[in-house]
Amino acid sequence: MAKTLFINGKEVQFENEPNLLEVIRKNGFNVPTFCYRPDLTQFGACRMCVVEVVYPNGRTIVNSSCTMPPEEGINVKTNTDRVRKIRKTVLELLLANHDRECTTCDKSGNCELQKYSEEYGVRNIRYAKKDPENYAPIDHSNPSIVRDPNKCILCGACVRACQEYQGHAVLGFANRGSKTTVGPVAGKALADVDCVYCGQCKAVCPTGALTLVNEVDKVWNEINNPNKKVVVQVAPAVRVALGEMFDMPAGENVIGKIYSAMRKIGFDLVFDTNFAADLTIMEEATEFIERVTKGENLPLFTSCCQAWVRYVETQHPEMINHLSSCKSPQSMLSSLAKYILPKTKEGYTKENTVVVSIMPCTAKKAEIKRKQLTDNGQFDTDYVLTTQEFAQMIKSAGIDLKTIEAEEADSPFGEYTGAATIFGASGGVAEAAARTAYYLITGEEIASDDIVELRGVDKHAYNKDVVLDIKGTKVKVKVVSTLVEAEKAIQEIKAGTADFQLLEVMACPGGCVNGGGQPTSCNTPELRVKRAEGLYNEDKCDTEFRKSHKNKDIIKLYDEYLEKPNSHLAHELLHTTYADEFKGSYKDL
């Protein structure tokens, strides 16, 4: 039953909101905060969300709205002089201890500290600035993430994201009082702990303390090198998020504009990773059927998510044989490009072909450095740019994404089905695989392409169990996102209680739509739902075919080069191996 309270004198209703902050925002008022993230535990560290609360008996308190439950009859004042002074003081204290080289910070223009300092008119700081000689060194050791402790405001969002999403304690608080810091255990570098490179710490960081390893300039150098042929591919989830960085609605599919922008930037060939997602389904579905037939190494683990692969290698290497041997779609397309283009395109050689991937994921930056993804010492993929980095390229090239005309991708790796598009959302890989596995087993098409039980990207759908009926044969599929949920599944397997044959894992909450390289401004659970809806809308409405085995260019690829799924050449180009990376848990140090 709804209850009432007052916000700035206006009577409003509330029911199940977890805290006062959610009630305030639901009713059109904004309260600033650094540490609050809707799907993480309330922490109350930054004190920016303080409000003045007047009780019916006249008692007045000032409290953080993110940790205070709503109460009937109270009058909440969000912008009194007292409240504004507290917030402004908080900002001054943070800035006094902060490296304020904003113009050279990767987070400039998308920094919450910068934004609120502007909104509250902080011009003069009354407190002494920290001596730059006392700044801590910047950690560039990680292949995906740069950590600058001098820009950390101790909000703890990264610590909670790592723990609550991934079950890790890669980052934590150390020391006390004015010497408190956030960083890896025992002062280690970020490369020397069991980071899985998912980038969720970076995604929730409100400042430039955690940023991407930026490789935009390296890609520009390759494009401007007349001796190189630079080809580019783009992942499914990018198309429904990139537009947000150009003031377009969340979830709007801008894939045609992406192809156009890529050509204007100067890429020689424009491909779509969706093509390789269809190819992944052909290989992985065949592999799954073979394992079920033989009764070996079940359940099959999906292998598209590099953060998940690294988690298995570092935490559960005894489970490596459960991982699909399929490369990720990114690596499949890169391998094919360097194998086929020199045979079919004039001027292309394996040595002068550079493959760039546009990905929603920070872990892909680490994936391309795997020694297993090389051929004669040459990496399959040369560079990974995240959605954010690609937006930077578009803007620096003077391209208006809103107004440019849509174009098509290039052949031979531009055709794709709806099954490939939904790879970007949690459950999408399993649904795509089910559509094709049904056909490969029965020779018939599945009755409905929509397996809605496998869908869902909010926190209530991080763990789903679905039983598929393949003409009387029951196949149970488990779909999880976040490594916390993946760990639960692994423990079921170890305990002998797992009754599922296929396990799809995506490390980021909700899947790639919420990857660490996606736009992070106002990144909320509602936002990832809109992005996922954009993918499912393309699957249903914008593609001629919705099953991977219907992709005509995939059929042609097998006819002309690969013969059949899981053939000898297919294994050489499209499959990989894994390694035991367990070195003892840092948690026990």
C-alpha positions in Angstrom: 0.0 0.0 0.0 1.4 3.4 -1.0 2.4 5.9 1.7 3.1 9.6 1.4 5.9 12.0 2.3 6.8 15.5 1.1 9.7 16.5 -1.1 10.3 20.3 -1.1 6.7 20.7 0.1 5.2 18.5 -2.6 3.3 15.5 -1.5 4.5 12.3 -3.2 3.8 8.6 -2.8 6.2 5.7 -2.2 5.9 2.0 -1.9 8.9 -0.3 -2.2 11.7 2.1 -2.9 14.9 0.9 -1.0 15.9 4.4 0.1 15.0 8.0 0.2 17.2 8.8 -2.8 15.2 6.6 -5.1 11.9 8.3 -4.0 13.5 11.7 -4.7 14.7 10.7 -8.2 11.4 9.0 -9.0 9.6 12.2 -8.5 11.7 14.4 -10.7 14.2 15.8 -8.3 18.0 15.2 -8.6 20.4 14.7 -5.7 24.1 14.4 -6.6 26.0 11.3 -5.5 29.4 9.7 -6.2 29.2 6.4 -4.4 25.6 5.3 -5.1 24.8 2.7 -7.8 21.3 1.3 -7.9 22.3 -2.3 -8.1 25.1 -2.2 -5.6 24.8 -2.1 -1.8 24.3 1.3 -0.3 27.5 2.7 1.1 27.0 6.3 2.1 30.7 7.2 1.7 30.7 10.4 -0.3 28.0 12.3 1.6 27.0 14.3 -1.5 23.4 13.1 -1.4 22.7 14.6 2.0 19.2 16.1 2.4 17.4 17.9 5.3 14.6 15.9 6.8 11.9 17.5 8.9 9.8 15.1 10.9 6.1 15.8 11.7 7.1 16.7 15.3 9.4 19.4 14.0 12.7 17.6 14.6 15.2 18.2 11.8 18.2 16.1 10.7 20.6 16.1 7.9 21.3 12.6 6.5 22.5 10.8 3.4 19.5 10.0 1.3 21.0 6.8 -0.2 21.2 5.1 3.2 17.9 6.4 4.7 14.7 4.5 4.3 11.6 6.6 3.3 9.2 7.3 6.2 5.6 8.4 6.1 4.9 12.1 6.8 8.5 13.4 6.6 9.3 16.6 4.6 12.5 16.2 2.6 14.3 19.4 1.6 16.9 18.8 -1.1 18.4 22.3 -1.7 18.5 24.2 1.6 21.4 26.5 2.3 22.7 24.1 4.9 22.6 21.1 2.4 24.2 23.1 -0.4 27.0 24.2 1.9 27.7 20.6 3.0 27.9 19.5 -0.6 30.1 22.3 -1.7 32.4 21.6 1.2 32.6 18.0 0.2 33.6 19.0 -3.3 36.3 21.4 -2.0 37.8 18.7 0.2 37.8 16.2 -2.7 39.3 18.7 -5.1 42.0 19.7 -2.6 43.3 16.1 -2.6 42.8 15.5 -6.3 45.0 15.7 -9.3 43.2 18.4 -11.2 44.8 18.1 -14.6 41.4 17.8 -16.1 42.2 18.7 -19.7 44.5 15.7 -20.1 42.3 13.3 -18.2 40.5 10.6 -20.2 37.4 11.2 -18.1 37.2 14.9 -18.9 33.7 15.8 -20.0 32.3 12.6 -18.4 33.6 13.1 -14.9 31.1 13.4 -12.1 33.5 15.4 -9.9 34.0 17.8 -12.7 30.3 18.0 -13.4 29.2 18.7 -9.8 32.0 21.2 -9.3 30.6 23.1 -12.2 27.0 22.8 -11.1 27.8 24.0 -7.6 30.1 26.8 -8.8 33.2 25.7 -7.0 35.8 28.2 -8.1 38.0 28.8 -5.0 39.1 26.0 -2.8 39.8 27.0 0.8 42.0 24.0 1.6 45.7 23.4 0.7 46.3 21.4 -2.5 48.1 18.1 -2.2 51.8 18.5 -3.2 52.3 16.8 -6.6 55.6 15.4 -5.2 53.5 13.2 -3.0 51.4 11.8 -5.8 51.4 8.0 -6.1 52.6 6.4 -9.4 50.1 5.6 -12.1 49.6 1.9 -12.7 49.8 1.1 -16.4 50.5 -2.6 -15.9 47.0 -3.9 -16.8 46.3 -4.6 -20.5 42.8 -3.1 -20.2 42.6 -0.6 -17.3 44.8 2.3 -16.1 44.6 3.1 -12.3 45.5 6.6 -11.2 45.2 6.7 -7.4 45.7 10.5 -7.4 42.2 10.9 -8.9 40.5 8.5 -6.5 37.9 10.0 -4.2 37.4 6.9 -2.0 33.8 6.4 -3.0 34.2 2.6 -2.9 32.1 2.0 -6.0 34.9 0.0 -7.7 35.4 -2.1 -4.6 31.8 -3.0 -4.4 31.4 -3.7 -8.1 34.4 -6.1 -8.1 33.1 -7.9 -5.0 29.3 -7.9 -5.8 29.5 -8.6 -9.5 32.5 -10.8 -9.8 33.0 -12.1 -6.3 36.6 -10.8 -6.3 38.5 -8.6 -4.0 40.9 -7.3 -6.5 40.4 -3.8 -5.2 40.0 -2.8 -1.6 40.6 -0.2 1.1 44.0 0.1 2.8 45.3 2.2 5.6 43.3 4.7 7.8 42.3 8.3 8.0 44.0 10.7 5.6 46.2 7.8 4.4 43.3 5.7 3.2 43.7 4.4 -0.4 41.9 2.1 -2.7 44.0 -0.4 -4.7 45.0 -4.0 -5.1 46.0 -6.1 -2.1 49.4 -5.5 -0.6 50.2 -2.6 -2.9 50.5 -4.9 -5.9 50.1 -3.7 -9.5 46.8 -4.4 -11.1 48.4 -6.9 -13.5 49.7 -8.9 -10.5 46.4 -9.9 -9.0 43.5 -12.0 -10.4 41.8 -9.2 -12.3 39.6 -10.6 -15.1 39.7 -7.3 -17.0 35.9 -6.9 -17.1 36.1 -3.2 -16.5 33.1 -3.0 -14.2 35.3 -1.1 -11.7 36.0 1.5 -14.4 32.3 1.6 -15.4 31.2 2.7 -11.9 34.2 5.0 -11.2 32.9 8.6 -11.1 36.3 10.2 -11.8 39.5 9.4 -13.8 40.9 7.1 -11.1 40.1 4.0 -13.3 40.2 4.5 -17.1 40.7 2.6 -20.3 44.0 1.7 -21.9 43.4 4.1 -24.8 44.8 3.1 -28.2 43.1 5.6 -30.5 46.3 7.2 -31.6 47.9 3.9 -32.5 44.9 3.1 -34.7 45.1 6.5 -36.4 48.8 5.9 -37.1 47.8 2.6 -38.8 45.1 4.2 -40.9 47.5 6.9 -42.0 50.2 4.4 -43.0 50.0 4.0 -46.8 51.6 0.6 -46.5 48.8 -0.9 -44.3 45.4 -2.2 -45.1 43.3 -1.5 -42.0 40.0 -3.5 -41.7 37.5 -3.0 -38.8 34.8 -5.1 -37.2 32.1 -4.0 -34.8 30.4 -6.1 -32.0 26.7 -6.5 -31.6 26.3 -4.4 -28.4 28.1 -1.3 -29.8 25.2 -0.5 -32.2 22.7 0.1 -29.4 25.0 2.2 -27.1 27.2 4.3 -29.3 24.4 6.8 -30.1 24.2 7.7 -26.4 27.6 9.5 -26.8 26.0 11.7 -29.5 22.8 12.6 -27.6 20.8 9.9 -29.2 18.3 7.7 -27.3 19.5 4.7 -25.4 19.0 1.5 -27.3 18.7 3.2 -30.7 20.4 1.0 -33.3 22.9 3.1 -35.3 24.7 0.2 -37.1 24.3 1.8 -40.6 25.7 5.0 -39.3 28.6 3.1 -37.7 29.5 1.6 -41.1 29.4 5.0 -42.7 31.5 6.6 -39.9 34.1 3.9 -40.3 34.6 4.6 -44.0 34.8 8.3 -43.4 37.5 7.7 -40.8 39.5 5.8 -43.3 39.2 2.1 -42.7 39.7 0.1 -45.8 37.1 -2.6 -45.2 34.2 -2.5 -42.8 33.0 -5.8 -41.4 30.5 -6.9 -38.7 31.4 -9.2 -35.8 27.8 -10.5 -36.1 29.0 -12.5 -39.1 31.5 -14.3 -36.8 28.8 -14.7 -34.1 26.8 -16.7 -36.7 29.9 -18.7 -37.4 30.4 -19.3 -33.7 26.9 -20.8 -33.4 27.6 -23.2 -36.2 30.9 -24.3 -34.6 29.7 -24.3 -31.0 26.3 -25.9 -31.7 28.1 -28.7 -33.5 30.6 -29.1 -30.7 27.7 -29.2 -28.2 25.9 -32.0 -30.1 29.1 -34.0 -30.3 29.7 -33.7 -26.5 26.1 -34.6 -25.7 26.4 -37.6 -28.0 29.6 -38.8 -26.4 28.6 -37.7 -22.9 31.9 -36.0 -22.5 33.0 -32.7 -20.8 29.5 -31.6 -19.9 28.2 -29.0 -19.2 29.7 -27.1 -22.1 30.8 -23.6 -21.1 30.4 -20.8 -23.6 33.8 -19.1 -24.4 32.8 -15.7 -25.9 33.5 -13.8 -22.8 37.2 -13.3 -22.1 36.7 -12.3 -18.5 34.9 -15.6 -17.9 37.6 -17.6 -19.7 40.3 -15.9 -17.6 38.3 -16.7 -14.4 38.2 -20.3 -15.3 41.9 -20.4 -16.1 42.9 -18.6 -12.9 40.4 -19.8 -10.4 39.2 -23.2 -11.7 41.7 -24.6 -14.1 40.5 -28.1 -13.5 37.3 -27.0 -15.4 39.1 -25.9 -18.5 37.9 -29.0 -20.5 34.3 -27.7 -20.0 35.1 -24.5 -22.0 34.1 -24.6 -25.7 37.2 -24.7 -27.9 35.6 -22.0 -30.1 37.4 -18.7 -30.3 35.3 -15.6 -29.5 33.5 -14.1 -32.6 36.1 -11.3 -32.6 39.0 -13.7 -32.9 37.2 -15.9 -35.4 36.6 -12.9 -37.8 40.2 -11.6 -37.3 41.6 -15.1 -38.1 39.4 -15.4 -41.2 40.3 -11.9 -42.4 44.0 -12.6 -42.3 43.5 -16.0 -44.0 41.0 -15.1 -46.7 41.6 -11.4 -47.6 45.1 -12.1 -49.0 43.6 -14.8 -51.3 40.7 -12.6 -52.5 41.6 -8.9 -52.3 44.3 -7.2 -54.3 47.0 -5.5 -52.3 46.3 -7.5 -49.1 48.9 -9.7 -47.5 48.9 -11.3 -44.1 51.7 -9.0 -43.1 50.1 -5.7 -44.2 46.6 -6.4 -43.0 45.7 -4.8 -39.7 42.5 -5.8 -37.9 40.8 -3.4 -35.5 37.8 -4.4 -33.4 35.3 -2.1 -31.9 34.0 -3.7 -28.8 31.8 -3.0 -25.7 34.3 -4.8 -23.7 37.6 -4.0 -21.9 38.6 -7.7 -21.5 38.9 -7.9 -25.3 42.0 -5.7 -25.0 43.6 -8.5 -23.0 42.1 -11.3 -25.1 44.0 -10.2 -28.3 47.3 -10.6 -26.4 46.8 -14.3 -25.7 49.6 -16.4 -27.2 47.0 -19.0 -28.3 45.5 -16.4 -30.7 48.5 -16.0 -32.9 49.8 -17.5 -36.1 53.5 -17.7 -36.7 53.9 -15.0 -34.0 51.4 -12.6 -35.6 48.3 -11.8 -33.5 44.9 -12.5 -35.0 43.5 -9.1 -33.8 45.9 -6.1 -33.7 43.9 -3.5 -31.8 40.7 -3.3 -29.7 38.9 0.0 -29.3 36.0 0.2 -26.9 32.7 2.0 -27.7 34.0 5.0 -25.9 37.3 5.1 -27.8 35.5 4.8 -31.2 33.2 7.7 -30.2 36.4 9.7 -29.6 37.6 8.8 -33.1 34.3 9.9 -34.7 34.3 13.2 -32.9 38.0 14.0 -33.6 37.3 13.2 -37.3 34.6 15.9 -37.3 31.8 13.4 -38.2 28.3 14.2 -37.1 26.8 10.7 -36.3 23.3 12.1 -36.2 23.2 13.4 -39.7 25.4 11.0 -41.7 23.6 8.5 -44.0 23.5 4.9 -43.2 25.6 2.4 -45.2 26.1 -1.3 -45.5 29.0 -3.5 -44.4 31.5 -5.0 -46.8 31.5 -8.5 -48.2 32.4 -11.2 -47.3 32.1 -10.6 -43.6 29.1 -8.3 -43.4 26.1 -10.5 -43.7 24.5 -11.7 -40.4 21.2 -13.0 -38.9 19.2 -11.9 -35.9 20.7 -14.7 -33.9 24.0 -13.0 -34.1 22.7 -9.6 -33.0 21.3 -10.9 -29.7 24.8 -12.2 -28.7 25.2 -8.8 -27.0 22.6 -9.5 -24.3 22.7 -12.1 -21.5 21.0 -15.2 -22.8 21.5 -14.3 -26.4 24.3 -16.8 -27.1 22.2 -19.7 -25.7 19.1 -18.6 -27.6 21.0 -18.4 -30.9 22.6 -21.8 -30.2 19.2 -23.3 -29.4 17.7 -22.1 -32.7 20.5 -23.8 -34.7 21.0 -26.9 -32.5 17.4 -27.8 -32.9 17.8 -27.8 -36.7 21.1 -29.7 -36.6 19.6 -32.4 -34.4 16.1 -32.7 -36.0 16.5 -31.4 -39.5 13.5 -29.2 -38.8 13.2 -25.5 -37.8 12.3 -24.7 -34.2 8.6 -23.8 -33.8 9.3 -20.3 -32.5 12.5 -18.3 -32.8 11.7 -16.4 -29.6 12.9 -18.3 -26.5 11.9 -15.5 -24.1 12.7 -17.6 -21.1 16.4 -17.2 -21.8 16.2 -13.4 -21.9 16.6 -10.8 -19.1 19.3 -8.3 -18.3 18.3 -6.9 -14.9 19.6 -8.1 -11.5 16.5 -10.4 -11.1 17.6 -12.3 -14.2 21.3 -12.9 -13.6 20.6 -16.6 -13.2 18.2 -18.4 -15.4 17.4 -22.1 -15.9 15.5 -23.1 -19.0 14.6 -26.6 -20.2 14.4 -26.9 -24.0 12.4 -29.7 -25.6 14.0 -30.9 -28.8 11.4 -33.4 -30.1 11.2 -35.2 -26.8 14.9 -34.8 -25.8 15.2 -32.4 -22.9 18.2 -30.1 -22.8 18.7 -27.9 -19.8 20.4 -24.5 -20.2 21.7 -22.3 -17.5 22.3 -18.6 -18.3 24.2 -16.4 -15.8 25.7 -13.0 -15.9 28.3 -11.8 -13.3 31.0 -14.2 -12.0 29.3 -14.4 -8.7 26.5 -16.3 -10.4 29.0 -18.3 -12.5 30.8 -19.4 -9.3 27.5 -20.7 -8.0 27.1 -22.8 -11.1 30.6 -24.1 -10.8 30.0 -25.2 -7.3 26.9 -27.1 -8.4 29.0 -29.0 -10.9 31.6 -29.8 -8.3 29.0 -31.0 -5.9 27.4 -33.2 -8.5 24.1 -31.5 -8.3 24.2 -29.7 -11.7 21.5 -30.9 -14.1 22.3 -28.5 -17.0 24.1 -29.4 -20.2 25.0 -25.9 -21.4 26.3 -23.0 -19.3 26.3 -19.5 -20.8 28.3 -17.0 -18.8 28.8 -13.3 -19.3 30.9 -11.5 -16.7 29.2 -8.1 -17.0 25.8 -7.7 -15.4 23.2 -8.1 -18.2 25.9 -9.1 -20.8 27.9 -7.1 -23.3 25.3 -4.3 -23.5 26.7 -3.4 -20.1 30.3 -4.0 -20.9 33.1 -2.1 -19.3 33.8 -0.2 -22.5 30.3 1.1 -23.1 29.2 4.7 -22.4 29.0 5.0 -18.6 27.2 8.3 -18.2 24.1 7.6 -16.1 24.7 3.8 -16.5 21.7 2.3 -14.8 19.9 -1.1 -14.9 17.1 0.7 -16.9 19.7 1.7 -19.5 21.0 -1.8 -20.1 17.4 -2.9 -20.6 16.9 -0.4 -23.3 20.1 -1.5 -25.0 19.0 -5.1 -24.9 15.6 -4.2 -26.3 17.4 -2.5 -29.3 19.2 -5.8 -30.1 16.0 -7.9 -29.8 14.1 -5.4 -32.0 16.8 -5.8 -34.7 16.5 -9.6 -34.4 12.8 -9.6 -34.8 12.3 -6.7 -37.3 15.4 -5.7 -39.2 16.9 -8.9 -40.4 15.9 -11.3 -43.2 16.8 -14.4 -41.3 16.9 -15.1 -37.6 19.0 -18.3 -37.4 22.7 -18.6 -37.9 22.4 -21.7 -40.3 20.4 -19.5 -42.6 23.2 -17.0 -43.2 24.0 -17.4 -46.9 27.6 -16.1 -46.6 28.2 -18.6 -43.8 27.0 -21.4 -46.0 29.3 -20.1 -48.8 32.3 -19.9 -46.4 31.9 -23.6 -45.6 31.4 -24.5 -49.2 34.5 -22.6 -50.4 36.9 -22.9 -47.5 35.9 -24.8 -44.3 34.0 -27.8 -45.7 31.8 -28.2 -42.6 31.6 -27.1 -38.9 34.5 -28.5 -36.8 36.5 -29.6 -39.9 40.3 -29.7 -39.7 40.7 -26.2 -41.2 37.8 -24.9 -39.1 39.7 -26.1 -36.0 42.9 -24.4 -37.2 41.2 -21.0 -37.8 38.3 -20.9 -35.4 39.2 -22.9 -32.3 41.7 -22.4 -29.6 43.2 -23.9 -26.4 43.4 -22.7 -22.8 46.0 -22.8 -20.1 46.2 -23.4 -16.4 46.9 -19.9 -15.0 46.3 -20.7 -11.3 49.1 -19.3 -9.1 47.5 -19.5 -5.7 44.9 -17.1 -4.5 45.8 -13.6 -3.7 43.0 -13.7 -1.2 45.1 -15.9 1.0 48.1 -13.5 1.2 
